[in-house]
C-alpha cells in the first residue's frame, strides 16, 4: 500500500508533488502541509542527509543523537510535535541531556511544577485584576472576585491537563511548558490591566496565554491526535456542565454565589468553543481533519450550552433563575 512521505501512514491513494517529487496523502499534498520548500532546500545539504531533517520552531534534535540513513521529519503547530519516525524520539525528550533544544519555550528544562505555578499565578492575577469591582467590595462581596479568578484559572488548567492526561494514556511524552511568545502576550495583558485599574480608565482586553501542553510523537492526523486535541474542549464541556447544574440547583437564597458559579460555567464554554475554531494551532483544526462527526457534536454542544448559560445570566428579573424573589 502507498505511504505518505510526510506522515508515514499507509493510504489507498497518494499524490505526487511536482515541486519536490515525493508522494503524499490528501491531507499533506499542499506544499505548505509538507514543508515543500524546506525539503527541496535540504536535498543537497549534508547536514540533513545525515538523518536529522527537522523544520520546527520548537524542537531541534542534535545530530549526535540521531544517526541513521533514513530521513527523519518533524513538524510542530506550536504546542504539538509530530515525528515521521517515532523510534528516533529520545527516551526522555525533556531531559537536558536528550540532545533536543526547545525553541520558543521558556525555561525548557525546568520542572513541570514550576511551569504550572508560574503560568497559573499569572492567569490568577490577571483574573483578579480583570474582575475587580469596587461595588462588589463595598457590598461585602469581595470574595466573588477571588471566586471568578479561580474559575478563570481552573478552566485553563483543566483544559491543558485534559490534553496532557490523554497523551500520557497513549504513551506519549507530554508536559506543560511556558511558551515565550505566550508569556510576552500575557505580560502585556497584565500590564495593560494594571494600568487600566490604577488609572480608572477603560479596561482593555487581557489575554492570558502563558503556556500549553507539549506532546511529542503525534501523527498529523490520527485517532490519537484527534482524541488528544479533543480532550481539552471536552474537559471544558464537562466542567462547565457541572458548574451550570450546581448554579441551577443552589437555592436562590445563596445569591450571588449561584450567579457567579454560572459565570464559571461560561468561562469553560467560551474557552472550549474558542479552541474548537478549526484554524491555526487551535484544537479544532486537527479534530475536524480526524473526525468531522466528533467535531460537530463537541462544537454544537459547547455553543448550545453557552447560549443557554448566557440566557440564564441575562434573564429578566422576574424569570432569572438566580435572583431571589
ABEGO torsion letter per residue (X at the ends): XBBBAAAGBBBABBBBBAAAGBBBBAAAABAAAAGAAAAAAAAABAAAAAGBBBBBAABBBBAAABBBABBBBBBBAGABBBBABAAABBABAABAAAGBBBBGBBGAABBAAAAAAAAAAAAAAAAAAAABBAAAAAAGAAAAAAAAAAAAAAAAAAAAAAAAAAAAAAGBBBBBBBBAAAAAAAAAAAAAAAAAAAAGBBBBBBBBBABBBBBBGBBABBAAAAAAAAAAAAAAAAAAAAAAAAAAABBAAAOAAAAAAAAAAAAAAAAAAAAABBBEABAAAAAAAABAAAAAAAAAAAAAAAAAAAAAAABBAAABAABBX
